[in-house]
Amino acid sequence: MNLVLFDIDGTLVDSVGYESGLYGDAIDEVLDETVDRDWSRYRHVTDGGVLDEIIAARPRSLSADEIHQRVHDAFIGKLRAHFRNYPDAVREISGAVQLVDALRRRADCAVGIATGGWRAAAELKLAAIGVDTRQLEVATGSDARARADIMRIAAERTLAASPAAEQAPSRRIYFGDREWDQRACAELGFEFVAVGTAVEHPVRLPALAPLERVLSTLKLEG
């Protein structure tokens, strides 16, 4: 049995062009300053992890929990407005929905989502491309700060919900698009499948279509 987990941004949803900017804008507004938006500089590149590091580096009058809540709410509000104002800008990575559906139908696969974004943001983005999170186990940046921890939680939930829950997976595969996804896979011993061109990796796909090529790359034909 194969455990297959997916990141969202840049992997299932083409959100890289706006998501990062809206998140940074939300932090800037709440903290009333401009923060460093080179996310690769942060230890944990997740919504909560980045914000933790930013909060720790400066004096504050609000509690950390209150800052997190205010940034979360501001960010989700900006995402909702963006999706409402620019519905054509919310696109799936080519082949994403078909691949997720195809793997979910396979008896030899347990499929889930592991993303560093907050849960509300993940649900908005997946709904925008037609992925029903009620049909998938999902772990997000609302569950943990470190990406590897989020992936562990997603793996536990996905395997527990699988009809073959008593079987240990023979393979653990993660689709992601950034170097922090690659590092988390190395830490956990997951097979990493790079999507897009942002990270060099021996197993890399420009997109998630055509389906036959992706399944062949995973050695899951048939």
N, C-alpha and C positions, 0 to 999 in steps of 0.2 A: 504494500500500500504506500502511496506517495502523498506526502503533505506538501501542498502548494500554497504559498502565501504571496500576496501582492501588496506593494506600496500603492499609493494613490497618485500623488502629484508627479507628473512627468512619466508615470508608468501606466496608469489606467485613464487618467484625466489630463488633458493638455491645459494645465493651469499655471505653468511656470511663468508665463508672461504677466500675470496679474496677481497671483496669490501672495507672492513674496512682498510685493509692494504694498498691498492692502494690510498685510500683517505688520509690516514696518510702520505704516501710517498710524495704525491703531496704537502701537507702543509710543510713538512720538507724541500723539495727542494726549494720552494718559499721563505720561511723564513730563510733557511740555519741554521736550528736547529732541534732538536728532540722534538716533542710535546707529551704531555700526551695522550695516546691512550685508556685510560679507559673512554670511551664515557659517561658512566653512571655518571661521575663526573660533566658533563656539564649541564647547566640549560635547554637548548633547544637542544635536540639530533637530529639535522637536519644538512644538509651540511652547510647551511649558519649560523645557530645558533651557532654551535661549533666554526666555524671560527671567528665569531664576538667576542666570549669570549676570544679566543686565541689572537686575534689582540689587544683587549682592555688591556690585561695583560702585554704588552711589548711595548717599544718604537719602532718606525718604521720610515723609510724614505719615504716609499710609502704611498699613500692614501689607506684607507680601501677599496674603490671601486676597485682600481687597484690590490690590493692583492686578493680580491675576484675573479676578472676576471682571474688573473694568476693561482690561485689555481684551479678554475673551468676548465680552458683550459688544465692544466697539468693532472688533474684527468680524464677528458674525454679522453684525449689522452692515458692514461694508461689503461683505460677500453677497448678502441678500440683495443689496442695492445694485451691485455689479451684475448679478445674474438677471435681475429685473430689467436693467437698462441696456444690457448687451447680451441678450439670450443667444445670439449666434456665436458669441465668443466662447461659450462653454461647449467644448468638444471632447469626445473620447479620443484616446490614442487609437489609431486605426487598428481594428480587430479586437479591441479590449473586451467589449461585451460578449462577442461571439466566443472568445477564448474562455472567459470565466464560465459561461453557460455550458460550453462543451466539456470542460473539466469537471464541473459540478455533476454532470450526467454520468460520468465514468465511475464504475464501481471500484476502480483502483486508485481513486484520488479523493482526498479531503481538502477542500478549498476554503481559504479564509483571507482576511484583510489585516495587515499590520502597518499602521501609518503613524508618523510622528505628529500629525495634525490633531487638533481637538476633535472630539466626537461629533459635535454639532456641525463643524466644517466638513468633516468626512461625509456625513450623511447628506449635506447639501450638494456636494460635488458628485457623489455617486448617483444620487437621485437625478441630477441634471443630465447624466448620460444614460439613465435607464437601468442602473444596477440596484436591485432591491436588497437592502441590507438585512431585511427580515429573513432572507434565504441564505445568509452567510454569517459566520462568526467573525466579529470585528474587534480588534484591540487598537487603541488609539493613544495619542498623547494625553488623553484624559485619564488613562490607566496608569501610566508611568512616565518618567522623564527620559530615561535612557532608551534608545532605539532597540538595543538587544533585549531589554526587559519587556518592551512592548511586543517584540517578536515571540518571546517565550510565552507570554500570556495568550497571544493569538494562537500559537501552536497548541497550548493546553486546551483552549476552548474549542478549537476546530477539531482536534482529535477526540475530545470527549463527546462532541455532537455527531461524530461519524458513526454510521451503522457498523463499521468495523472497528469500533473503539477499543476492542480488546487486543487489536494488532498493533505492534510497534511499527512505525513507518520505516520502510527500507530506505527511503530517500526523503530529504527535507529541502525544498526548493523555494527560493525567494526571488521574485521579480522586483527590481528596483532600478533607479536611474542615476544615483549619485554615489560619491565615494564613501559617504557615511553609511549607505546601505551595504556597500561592499565590505567595509570594516566590520559591521555588525554580523554579517554572514560568516566572515573569517573567525570572529570571536565564538560564534555558536556552532560552527561546523556545518552551516547550511551551504547548499549549492547556490551560487549567485548567478542569476541571469540578468545581464545589463540590458536596459531598454534605452534606445536613443544613442546619442553620441557624446554625452557629457563625461563618461568614465570609460577608460580602457579596461577591457576584460576579455579573456579568451572566448567566453560565451556571451555574445552580444547580438541583439536584434534591433534593427532600425525602427520597427514597430511590432505590433502583435498580429499582423496579418502578412500573408495568408495563413489560415489556420493550419494547413497541412505542414507548412514549413516550421511553424512553432512546435508542433507536436513531434516532428522529426528531430528538431534540435534537442528537445527534451527526451528523445528516444521513447516516446509514448504513442507510436503509430498504432492504428487499429481501433 
